[in-house]
């Protein structure tokens, strides 16, 4: 024991316990941050597989849906694609927008889906950014392949950009959807 320890009485032991508690809180916070960065679903709790499963409640337009995940409704924006606008109050309905929305409805409405995260969690509007699957079929890719969507890239979410560009090129050449007008 040093002279300082004697002078402070039992304070040194309390300080050590406080530092240990603080360290444990720090470790828990780091663990939570890692969980969020890996799954993007800490807010929903539970395991990753459960958090990536959702049920489509409503189709907003050709590239946006509302899903239920563990009883919470969230908006999901498809990554890597863009469809003509139908619900933007600042713009008129764009050509082929209704058709893209209708095709999206046919693909996902009322169905269970699997959500795949790329890098970003949400966009500037707070929508989850995801690749959306019905069974093993990626809806994002289907919409581009069939000519209902353009391939777009917004780094850092570019995992499938080469695939989407190739599918768009094929849709253009075959004059499918948007490209057949």
HUKAZI-V627284 format. One record per pair of residues at least 12 apart in sequence whose ideal C-beta (glycine too) atoms are under 6 Angstrom apart, sorted by the first residue. I is the first residue (numbers start at 0). J is the second residue. Records with the same first field share a line. If there is no record, write none. Layout:
I: J, J
This chain:
38: 50
39: 116, 120
43: 68, 69
51: 113, 114
53: 66, 68, 112, 114
54: 67, 111
55: 107, 108, 110, 112
56: 72
58: 103, 104, 108
60: 85, 86, 100
61: 82, 99, 100, 103
62: 77, 80, 82
63: 76
73: 127
74: 126
75: 127, 129
76: 122, 126, 128
77: 131, 139
78: 117, 128, 130, 156
79: 139, 159, 163
80: 139, 142, 143, 148
81: 149, 151
82: 99, 148
83: 95, 96, 99
84: 96
85: 100
95: 177
99: 147
102: 147
106: 138
107: 133, 138
110: 133
112: 131, 133
113: 132
114: 129
115: 130
117: 156, 158
118: 155, 156
119: 156
128: 156
140: 166
143: 163, 166, 167
144: 166
145: 175, 176
146: 170, 175, 176, 177, 178
147: 176
150: 163, 164, 167
